[in-house]
Amino acid sequence: MRLNEVVYSDAKPVEGYGPGFFRIGGTVFEGPVIAGTSGVSAWQGFDDHAPLLALAGKIDILFIGTGAEIAHIPADLRSTLEDAGIGVDVMSSPAAARTYNVLLSEGRRIALAMIPV
C-alpha cells in the first residue's frame, strides 16, 4: 500500500465538529461558518447571501451543510447562487465537511457553508 501525504492549498480542512461548533485548521468556531481559500468566517445562515455571493468567480461549487440532517435550502438562496454562477450541492454538515476535505486535497475551487449539528 502506498500512502500519500495530503497537502491542502491555502484553505484549511475541517478537522472536527460537534454540537454548535466546528474545528477547522486547528481553531474552534462556534455557530455557522463559511470556509474556503480566503479563510474561515462566521456566517449568519441561509438569509445571509452576501458572503456567499462574494465567492462568485472564485469557486466552482459551494457545499452547503444543513446541520445534522439533509434539508432543503430556501429556493431564493439556491436561485441567487446559481444565477451568480456558483454551483450548489446541499447535504448534511458531516457529509459536506467530508466532501469538502476530499476535494480540497485535490486542489479544487470549492467553498463550504455549514450550519452546526
ABEGO torsion letter per residue (X at the ends): XBBBBBBBBABBBBABBBBGBBBBGGBBBBEBBBBEAAEBBBBAEAABAAAAAAABGABABBBBBAEABBBBBBAAAAAAAAAAGBBBBBBBAAAAAAAAAAAAAAGBBBBBBBBBX
